[in-house]
Amino acid sequence: MSKFLIAVGVIIGVLGLGTYAYIETHPQEALELALKAERDRAMLHLKTVEVNGDRWPYLEGGEGDVVLLLHGFGGDKDNWTRFAGHLTPDHRVIAPDLPGFGDNARHEDQSYDIATQRDRLAAFVEALGLTQFHLAGNSMGGNLAGAYAHAYPEQLLSLGLINAAGVESPVPSDLMREVESTGRVALIPRSREDYDHLMEMVFVNRPWVPPFAVEALAQQAIDNADFLQKVFTEYRTNLFRLEPVLPEIETPTLIIWGDTDRLIHVSSARVMDDLLPNSELEIMKSTGHCPMIEDPRATVELYGPFIDRHTPAGM
């Protein structure tokens, strides 16, 4: 059953009569209730920690070896909820809102390029007292994970790169062709139509989401468009290219990629695999840019055994 069908059922159970009217008039509040229901099912709890004066919200659940998950551009901690629900029975999963995204702080006078975010992530890791963990990231989060693995190899048990940014794609993606030909950046929707276009670019089989949740998520993205433009410009201006550092990353690495990714072409996966000295590559058929959302179970069936193989006995 769809996660949102279950979540809508929870909302109906909580609110009773008048539920549909409430959902129609309070879509953001209804979305929060739905997300809480999903987090509960995944055994995840919302927590916060102060890092250098800012409050970092993050999801955490489960016990065992630590798995730290980094979302992509425009995403947030809940990008991992369904995926994490398959890991929490045996692992301690942590998924933060990165600075500038979700409910983390946005500062107009600060930079959000990968090198700066890497330093902020290191402070978050220190604040939580993490010493050794598995690290995985999607898209921009994968770029950040690669940069972090290069800087702090002693902390990592494994590295997961899921449709990760950071290398030049031999074949231009639909996103890059669109940017070059029209100047339009699909990652930064400024209208409801833009948001639908972004979803078409991200997914092959778009997960069903009830209309109230789509409206709420679309409005969040539209409201944050100007700040996302700032972050996107900084990201592109101060690119952290992974090609020079990947050959130096000896951490066991699993590369997972959707073969129909329209944002970062699948040819990037083979560039990473060729450069990394200790990597495995898995290509998921008929899957787009966010496999952990589009098909979380199949993604975990690849990722879970990999991290189990690279977890020391007794952790």
TIGUPA-710082 format. One record per residue (C-alpha): residue in three letters; chain; x, y, z. Coordinates in nm, 2 decimals. Layout:
BEGIN
Ala; A; X; Y; Z
...
END
This chain:
BEGIN
Met; A; 0.00; 0.00; 0.00
Ser; A; 0.12; 0.35; -0.08
Lys; A; 0.28; 0.54; 0.21
Phe; A; 0.06; 0.83; 0.15
Leu; A; -0.26; 0.62; 0.14
Ile; A; -0.16; 0.50; 0.49
Ala; A; -0.08; 0.85; 0.60
Val; A; -0.41; 0.99; 0.47
Gly; A; -0.58; 0.71; 0.67
Val; A; -0.39; 0.82; 0.98
Ile; A; -0.50; 1.18; 0.93
Ile; A; -0.86; 1.07; 0.89
Gly; A; -0.83; 0.87; 1.21
Val; A; -0.69; 1.16; 1.40
Leu; A; -0.92; 1.43; 1.28
Gly; A; -1.24; 1.24; 1.22
Leu; A; -1.54; 1.43; 1.08
Gly; A; -1.44; 1.73; 0.87
Thr; A; -1.11; 1.57; 0.77
Tyr; A; -1.14; 1.64; 0.40
Ala; A; -1.23; 2.00; 0.46
Tyr; A; -0.93; 2.04; 0.69
Ile; A; -0.70; 1.89; 0.43
Glu; A; -0.84; 2.12; 0.17
Thr; A; -0.79; 2.43; 0.38
His; A; -0.47; 2.33; 0.57
Pro; A; -0.25; 2.14; 0.32
Gln; A; 0.08; 2.22; 0.49
Glu; A; -0.05; 2.10; 0.83
Ala; A; -0.20; 1.79; 0.67
Leu; A; 0.13; 1.72; 0.50
Glu; A; 0.31; 1.74; 0.84
Leu; A; 0.07; 1.48; 0.98
Ala; A; 0.12; 1.25; 0.69
Leu; A; 0.50; 1.28; 0.72
Lys; A; 0.48; 1.21; 1.09
Ala; A; 0.28; 0.90; 1.02
Glu; A; 0.54; 0.78; 0.77
Arg; A; 0.83; 0.85; 1.01
Asp; A; 0.66; 0.65; 1.27
Arg; A; 0.62; 0.36; 1.04
Ala; A; 0.99; 0.38; 0.95
Met; A; 1.08; 0.39; 1.32
Leu; A; 1.23; 0.74; 1.27
His; A; 1.21; 1.03; 1.52
Leu; A; 1.25; 1.40; 1.45
Lys; A; 1.54; 1.55; 1.65
Thr; A; 1.74; 1.86; 1.65
Val; A; 2.10; 1.95; 1.74
Glu; A; 2.27; 2.29; 1.75
Val; A; 2.57; 2.32; 1.52
Asn; A; 2.77; 2.65; 1.51
Gly; A; 2.46; 2.84; 1.63
Asp; A; 2.21; 2.69; 1.39
Arg; A; 1.95; 2.43; 1.47
Trp; A; 1.99; 2.12; 1.25
Pro; A; 1.67; 1.91; 1.22
Tyr; A; 1.73; 1.54; 1.15
Leu; A; 1.55; 1.20; 1.15
Glu; A; 1.70; 0.92; 1.36
Gly; A; 1.59; 0.57; 1.43
Gly; A; 1.71; 0.21; 1.48
Glu; A; 2.02; 0.07; 1.66
Gly; A; 2.35; -0.07; 1.53
Asp; A; 2.60; 0.06; 1.29
Val; A; 2.53; 0.42; 1.19
Val; A; 2.41; 0.51; 0.84
Leu; A; 2.42; 0.88; 0.76
Leu; A; 2.21; 0.98; 0.46
Leu; A; 2.24; 1.31; 0.26
His; A; 1.96; 1.44; 0.04
Gly; A; 2.00; 1.62; -0.29
Phe; A; 1.94; 1.98; -0.41
Gly; A; 1.59; 2.10; -0.32
Gly; A; 1.54; 1.79; -0.11
Asp; A; 1.52; 1.73; 0.26
Lys; A; 1.55; 1.46; 0.53
Asp; A; 1.22; 1.30; 0.43
Asn; A; 1.35; 1.20; 0.09
Trp; A; 1.50; 0.90; 0.28
Thr; A; 1.20; 0.80; 0.50
Arg; A; 1.07; 0.50; 0.30
Phe; A; 1.42; 0.39; 0.22
Ala; A; 1.53; 0.42; 0.59
Gly; A; 1.23; 0.22; 0.71
His; A; 1.39; -0.09; 0.55
Leu; A; 1.72; -0.02; 0.74
Thr; A; 1.61; 0.08; 1.09
Pro; A; 1.54; -0.28; 1.21
Asp; A; 1.92; -0.34; 1.20
His; A; 2.09; -0.01; 1.17
Arg; A; 2.09; 0.34; 1.33
Val; A; 1.99; 0.57; 1.05
Ile; A; 2.04; 0.95; 1.06
Ala; A; 1.91; 1.18; 0.79
Pro; A; 1.96; 1.56; 0.84
Asp; A; 1.82; 1.86; 0.66
Leu; A; 2.14; 2.01; 0.52
Pro; A; 2.20; 2.38; 0.57
Gly; A; 1.98; 2.58; 0.33
Phe; A; 1.73; 2.30; 0.28
Gly; A; 1.42; 2.16; 0.46
Asp; A; 1.39; 2.32; 0.80
Asn; A; 1.75; 2.40; 0.84
Ala; A; 1.87; 2.76; 0.85
Arg; A; 1.90; 2.98; 0.53
His; A; 2.14; 3.26; 0.55
Glu; A; 2.16; 3.51; 0.26
Asp; A; 2.51; 3.62; 0.36
Gln; A; 2.66; 3.27; 0.37
Ser; A; 2.78; 3.03; 0.10
Tyr; A; 2.64; 2.69; 0.03
Asp; A; 2.90; 2.54; -0.20
Ile; A; 3.01; 2.18; -0.15
Ala; A; 3.34; 2.27; 0.03
Thr; A; 3.16; 2.49; 0.28
Gln; A; 2.88; 2.23; 0.33
Arg; A; 3.14; 1.96; 0.39
Asp; A; 3.28; 2.16; 0.68
Arg; A; 2.93; 2.21; 0.82
Leu; A; 2.87; 1.84; 0.79
Ala; A; 3.19; 1.77; 0.98
Ala; A; 3.06; 1.99; 1.26
Phe; A; 2.73; 1.80; 1.26
Val; A; 2.91; 1.47; 1.28
Glu; A; 3.11; 1.60; 1.57
Ala; A; 2.80; 1.73; 1.75
Leu; A; 2.64; 1.39; 1.74
Gly; A; 2.96; 1.22; 1.85
Leu; A; 2.98; 0.99; 1.55
Thr; A; 3.32; 0.82; 1.50
Gln; A; 3.26; 0.56; 1.23
Phe; A; 2.97; 0.53; 1.00
His; A; 2.84; 0.45; 0.66
Leu; A; 2.78; 0.76; 0.44
Ala; A; 2.55; 0.78; 0.14
Gly; A; 2.42; 1.07; -0.06
Asn; A; 2.19; 1.13; -0.36
Ser; A; 2.26; 1.39; -0.63
Met; A; 2.41; 1.70; -0.47
Gly; A; 2.43; 1.49; -0.15
Gly; A; 2.64; 1.24; -0.33
Asn; A; 2.88; 1.52; -0.44
Leu; A; 2.90; 1.62; -0.07
Ala; A; 2.95; 1.26; 0.04
Gly; A; 3.24; 1.21; -0.20
Ala; A; 3.40; 1.53; -0.08
Tyr; A; 3.35; 1.43; 0.28
Ala; A; 3.49; 1.08; 0.21
His; A; 3.81; 1.23; 0.07
Ala; A; 3.86; 1.47; 0.37
Tyr; A; 3.76; 1.22; 0.65
Pro; A; 3.84; 0.87; 0.53
Glu; A; 3.91; 0.74; 0.88
Gln; A; 3.55; 0.80; 0.98
Leu; A; 3.38; 0.60; 0.70
Leu; A; 3.30; 0.23; 0.69
Ser; A; 3.16; 0.27; 0.34
Leu; A; 3.04; 0.52; 0.09
Gly; A; 2.72; 0.52; -0.11
Leu; A; 2.68; 0.73; -0.43
Ile; A; 2.32; 0.73; -0.55
Asn; A; 2.28; 0.92; -0.88
Ala; A; 2.55; 1.15; -0.74
Ala; A; 2.66; 1.48; -0.88
Gly; A; 3.03; 1.58; -0.91
Val; A; 3.17; 1.45; -1.23
Glu; A; 3.13; 1.57; -1.59
Ser; A; 2.88; 1.35; -1.77
Pro; A; 3.01; 1.21; -2.10
Val; A; 2.65; 1.23; -2.23
Pro; A; 2.47; 1.55; -2.14
Ser; A; 2.15; 1.50; -1.94
Asp; A; 1.81; 1.64; -2.04
Leu; A; 1.85; 1.89; -1.75
Met; A; 2.18; 2.02; -1.89
Arg; A; 2.05; 2.04; -2.25
Glu; A; 1.75; 2.24; -2.12
Val; A; 1.97; 2.48; -1.92
Glu; A; 2.20; 2.54; -2.22
Ser; A; 1.92; 2.58; -2.48
Thr; A; 1.66; 2.78; -2.28
Gly; A; 1.83; 2.89; -1.96
Arg; A; 1.55; 2.72; -1.76
Val; A; 1.66; 2.54; -1.45
Ala; A; 1.41; 2.26; -1.38
Leu; A; 1.55; 2.22; -1.03
Ile; A; 1.40; 2.56; -0.93
Pro; A; 1.03; 2.56; -0.99
Arg; A; 0.86; 2.90; -0.98
Ser; A; 0.51; 2.78; -1.07
Arg; A; 0.28; 2.48; -1.04
Glu; A; 0.36; 2.39; -1.40
Asp; A; 0.73; 2.41; -1.32
Tyr; A; 0.69; 2.17; -1.03
Asp; A; 0.51; 1.91; -1.24
His; A; 0.79; 1.94; -1.50
Leu; A; 1.05; 1.88; -1.23
Met; A; 0.86; 1.57; -1.12
Glu; A; 0.86; 1.44; -1.47
Met; A; 1.23; 1.49; -1.49
Val; A; 1.30; 1.32; -1.16
Phe; A; 1.09; 1.00; -1.19
Val; A; 1.02; 0.73; -1.44
Asn; A; 0.74; 0.59; -1.23
Arg; A; 0.62; 0.88; -1.02
Pro; A; 0.51; 0.77; -0.67
Trp; A; 0.15; 0.84; -0.61
Val; A; 0.10; 1.13; -0.37
Pro; A; -0.25; 1.27; -0.27
Pro; A; -0.33; 1.60; -0.42
Phe; A; -0.31; 1.79; -0.09
Ala; A; 0.05; 1.67; -0.04
Val; A; 0.15; 1.76; -0.40
Glu; A; 0.01; 2.11; -0.35
Ala; A; 0.19; 2.16; -0.02
Leu; A; 0.52; 2.03; -0.16
Ala; A; 0.49; 2.24; -0.47
Gln; A; 0.42; 2.55; -0.27
Gln; A; 0.72; 2.49; -0.05
Ala; A; 0.95; 2.46; -0.35
Ile; A; 0.80; 2.78; -0.51
Asp; A; 0.83; 2.98; -0.19
Asn; A; 1.20; 2.88; -0.17
Ala; A; 1.28; 2.95; -0.54
Asp; A; 1.49; 3.26; -0.49
Phe; A; 1.71; 3.10; -0.22
Leu; A; 1.75; 2.79; -0.43
Gln; A; 1.87; 3.01; -0.71
Lys; A; 2.13; 3.15; -0.49
Val; A; 2.25; 2.81; -0.38
Phe; A; 2.24; 2.67; -0.73
Thr; A; 2.45; 2.96; -0.86
Glu; A; 2.71; 2.91; -0.58
Tyr; A; 2.72; 2.54; -0.64
Arg; A; 2.79; 2.59; -1.02
Thr; A; 3.03; 2.88; -0.96
Asn; A; 3.24; 2.69; -0.70
Leu; A; 3.21; 2.33; -0.84
Phe; A; 3.38; 2.06; -0.63
Arg; A; 3.49; 1.83; -0.90
Leu; A; 3.52; 1.47; -0.79
Glu; A; 3.74; 1.35; -1.07
Pro; A; 4.07; 1.45; -0.90
Val; A; 3.98; 1.30; -0.56
Leu; A; 3.80; 0.98; -0.65
Pro; A; 4.12; 0.79; -0.72
Glu; A; 4.24; 0.87; -0.37
Ile; A; 3.92; 0.74; -0.20
Glu; A; 3.99; 0.39; -0.09
Thr; A; 3.67; 0.35; 0.11
Pro; A; 3.45; 0.07; -0.02
Thr; A; 3.20; 0.24; -0.24
Leu; A; 2.87; 0.14; -0.39
Ile; A; 2.75; 0.34; -0.69
Ile; A; 2.37; 0.30; -0.76
Trp; A; 2.21; 0.47; -1.06
Gly; A; 1.88; 0.48; -1.23
Asp; A; 1.93; 0.41; -1.60
Thr; A; 1.67; 0.67; -1.70
Asp; A; 1.81; 0.96; -1.49
Arg; A; 1.72; 1.28; -1.68
Leu; A; 1.90; 1.51; -1.43
Ile; A; 2.25; 1.34; -1.43
His; A; 2.30; 1.10; -1.71
Val; A; 2.38; 0.74; -1.62
Ser; A; 2.71; 0.77; -1.81
Ser; A; 2.84; 0.96; -1.50
Ala; A; 2.81; 0.63; -1.30
Arg; A; 3.08; 0.46; -1.52
Val; A; 3.31; 0.76; -1.48
Met; A; 3.29; 0.73; -1.11
Asp; A; 3.33; 0.35; -1.12
Asp; A; 3.64; 0.38; -1.34
Leu; A; 3.81; 0.63; -1.11
Leu; A; 3.73; 0.48; -0.77
Pro; A; 3.98; 0.21; -0.67
Asn; A; 3.73; 0.01; -0.46
Ser; A; 3.39; 0.04; -0.60
Glu; A; 3.09; -0.16; -0.72
Leu; A; 2.83; -0.04; -0.97
Glu; A; 2.46; -0.12; -0.98
Ile; A; 2.24; 0.02; -1.25
Met; A; 1.86; 0.01; -1.18
Lys; A; 1.64; -0.04; -1.48
Ser; A; 1.35; 0.19; -1.56
Thr; A; 1.44; 0.41; -1.27
Gly; A; 1.51; 0.78; -1.25
His; A; 1.71; 1.03; -1.04
Cys; A; 1.59; 0.93; -0.69
Pro; A; 1.58; 0.55; -0.67
Met; A; 1.54; 0.56; -0.29
Ile; A; 1.21; 0.74; -0.34
Glu; A; 1.09; 0.57; -0.66
Asp; A; 1.17; 0.22; -0.56
Pro; A; 1.30; 0.22; -0.20
Arg; A; 1.28; -0.16; -0.14
Ala; A; 1.48; -0.24; -0.46
Thr; A; 1.74; 0.02; -0.37
Val; A; 1.78; -0.11; -0.02
Glu; A; 1.81; -0.47; -0.16
Leu; A; 2.13; -0.34; -0.32
Tyr; A; 2.25; -0.11; -0.05
Gly; A; 2.17; -0.31; 0.26
Pro; A; 2.39; -0.62; 0.19
Phe; A; 2.67; -0.39; 0.08
Ile; A; 2.69; -0.21; 0.41
Asp; A; 2.65; -0.53; 0.60
Arg; A; 2.96; -0.67; 0.42
His; A; 3.15; -0.36; 0.54
Thr; A; 3.04; -0.35; 0.90
Pro; A; 3.30; -0.48; 1.15
Ala; A; 3.18; -0.76; 1.37
Gly; A; 3.04; -0.64; 1.70
Met; A; 2.91; -0.30; 1.58
END
